[in-house]
């Protein structure tokens, strides 16, 4: 079954370009982003892996670990990293999981459970559903799932924006409105009564009784 928001992210052991990991242990007390790819040496994914390397300090600053996955071996990933560095100006500076047996792609519902065989005999189109972004919290729960087609590069700046919202709303009784960015006004969560809201936030702007706008908590 496909994962949904609020599910526990399945744990697994895997070989990566930085050695063997147990996924939950690797996450530890951090947040994590797992982003997947249908095959090595594909053009859109090459641009994504390079850009992620460039902005990884932004994820580090938010206590977010980054890990990639592609349906090939780690030795293929290492060769691909050279192309990424050459064409994108930055090699991956985070681990990339080898998933040549499809086990993690199937565990995360990205490939059908019946898929088997030699990954080198499969085309990127055969694995086109392995184009997901999973944001996972320190509690190992799935907080966000994004699924992209092969022809559309992912927007990792948007992933950072969502993580800012997730981390803010995890520790404050607020929600973030459309197109919110760090520092913008927020909305008092619907689960908070007016009496509790007065204790927490004082006054608020209210164009409708169910919309209570306050400055972002610091």
C-alpha positions in Angstrom: 0.0 0.0 0.0 1.1 3.5 -0.7 2.4 5.6 2.2 0.3 8.6 3.4 1.1 11.5 5.6 1.2 10.5 9.2 2.4 6.9 8.5 5.6 5.7 10.0 8.3 5.8 7.4 9.4 2.2 6.8 12.7 1.3 8.3 15.3 -0.5 6.2 19.0 -1.3 5.9 20.8 -0.4 2.7 24.1 0.2 1.0 24.7 3.8 0.1 27.6 5.7 -1.5 28.7 6.5 2.1 28.4 3.0 3.5 25.7 0.8 5.0 22.9 2.5 7.0 19.9 1.6 9.0 17.4 4.3 8.0 15.8 5.2 11.3 19.2 5.1 13.1 20.6 7.3 10.3 17.8 9.9 10.8 18.3 9.9 14.6 16.8 13.1 16.1 16.9 15.0 12.8 14.4 15.6 10.1 15.1 13.9 6.8 14.4 14.2 3.1 14.5 11.0 1.0 14.2 11.8 -2.8 14.2 9.0 -5.4 15.2 8.5 -9.0 14.2 6.0 -11.6 17.6 5.4 -13.0 21.2 6.7 -13.0 22.5 8.9 -15.9 19.1 10.5 -16.6 19.2 14.2 -17.5 16.5 15.7 -15.2 17.7 13.8 -12.2 21.3 14.9 -12.9 20.3 18.5 -12.6 18.3 17.7 -9.4 21.2 15.9 -7.6 23.6 18.8 -8.5 21.3 21.5 -7.2 20.6 19.6 -4.0 24.3 19.5 -3.4 24.5 23.2 -3.8 21.7 24.0 -1.3 22.5 21.2 1.2 23.8 23.8 3.7 20.2 25.2 3.9 19.0 21.7 4.9 21.8 21.4 7.4 20.8 24.7 9.0 17.3 23.3 9.5 18.6 20.0 11.1 17.5 18.1 8.0 19.5 15.2 6.6 19.3 14.5 2.9 19.5 11.1 1.2 18.9 10.1 -2.4 17.9 6.8 -3.9 18.2 5.5 -7.5 17.3 2.2 -9.0 20.9 1.1 -9.7 23.9 0.0 -7.8 26.1 2.3 -5.6 29.0 1.8 -8.0 26.8 3.2 -10.8 26.0 6.1 -8.4 29.7 6.8 -7.9 30.3 7.0 -11.6 27.2 9.2 -12.1 28.5 11.5 -9.4 31.4 12.4 -11.6 29.1 13.4 -14.4 27.0 15.5 -11.9 30.1 17.3 -10.8 31.2 18.0 -14.3 27.9 19.2 -15.6 26.3 20.8 -12.6 29.4 22.2 -10.8 28.8 20.2 -7.6 29.0 16.4 -6.8 26.5 14.9 -4.4 27.6 15.6 -0.8 25.0 13.3 0.8 24.5 9.5 0.6 22.7 7.9 -2.4 21.0 4.6 -1.7 21.6 1.7 -4.1 18.3 0.0 -4.8 19.2 -2.4 -7.6 16.9 -5.1 -6.1 14.0 -2.6 -6.0 13.4 -3.5 -2.3 13.1 0.1 -1.0 11.2 1.4 -4.0 8.7 -1.4 -3.3 8.7 -0.8 0.4 7.8 2.8 -0.1 5.1 2.0 -2.6 6.9 3.5 -5.6 7.1 0.2 -7.5 4.7 -2.7 -7.7 5.6 -5.5 -5.4 5.9 -7.9 -8.3 8.8 -6.1 -9.9 12.0 -8.1 -10.2 14.9 -8.8 -12.4 18.0 -7.0 -13.6 17.7 -3.2 -13.1 20.0 -2.6 -16.1 17.3 -4.2 -18.3 14.7 -1.7 -17.2 14.4 1.7 -18.7 13.7 4.9 -16.8 10.1 4.8 -18.1 9.8 1.4 -16.4 10.6 3.0 -13.1 8.9 6.4 -13.8 7.0 6.2 -10.5 10.3 6.3 -8.5 10.2 10.2 -8.5 9.1 10.9 -5.0 10.1 13.3 -2.2 9.4 12.2 1.3 9.9 14.6 4.3 10.2 12.6 7.5 10.2 14.0 11.0 12.3 13.1 14.0 9.4 10.9 15.1 9.9 8.9 11.9 6.5 9.9 10.6 5.9 11.0 7.0 5.2 14.7 6.9 5.1 15.4 3.2 5.0 13.4 0.0 5.6 14.9 -3.4 5.4 12.9 -6.6 6.9 14.3 -9.9 6.8 13.1 -13.5 10.1 12.4 -15.2 9.8 15.4 -17.4 9.5 18.0 -14.6 12.5 18.8 -12.4 11.7 19.1 -8.7 11.6 22.4 -6.9 13.8 21.9 -3.8 13.3 25.6 -2.8 9.7 24.6 -2.3 10.7 21.6 -0.2 12.7 24.0 2.1 9.7 26.3 2.3 7.4 23.4 3.4 10.0 22.3 5.9 10.0 25.8 7.4 6.3 25.5 7.8 6.4 21.9 9.2 8.9 22.9 11.8 7.1 26.1 12.8 3.7 24.4 13.1 5.2 21.4 15.0 6.2 23.7 17.8 3.5 26.4 17.7 -0.3 26.2 17.5 -0.4 27.9 14.1 -0.9 27.0 10.4 0.7 28.8 7.4 -1.4 30.4 4.6 -1.0 30.2 0.9 2.5 31.1 -0.5 3.8 31.6 3.1 7.5 32.2 3.6 9.6 32.5 6.7 8.6 35.7 8.6 5.2 36.1 7.0 2.0 36.3 9.1 0.4 33.0 10.1 -3.0 31.7 11.0 -4.0 30.5 14.5 -4.8 26.8 14.3 -8.5 25.9 14.1 -8.0 23.5 17.1 -7.3 26.5 19.4 -10.2 28.2 21.1 -10.5 32.0 21.2 -9.8 31.9 25.0 -6.6 29.9 24.5 -5.7 32.1 21.5 -5.9 35.2 23.7 -3.5 33.6 26.2 -1.1 32.5 23.5 -1.2 35.4 21.0 -3.1 38.3 22.5 -5.0 40.1 19.7 -5.4 39.0 16.1 -6.8 40.2 12.8 -9.9 38.3 11.9 -11.5 39.0 8.5 -13.8 36.0 9.3 -14.3 34.3 12.7 -12.5 31.2 11.4 -9.5 33.2 10.0 -7.4 34.5 12.8 -4.1 36.1 11.6 -1.1 36.8 13.8 2.6 37.6 13.3 4.8 34.5 13.0 5.9 33.3 16.5 9.6 33.9 17.0 
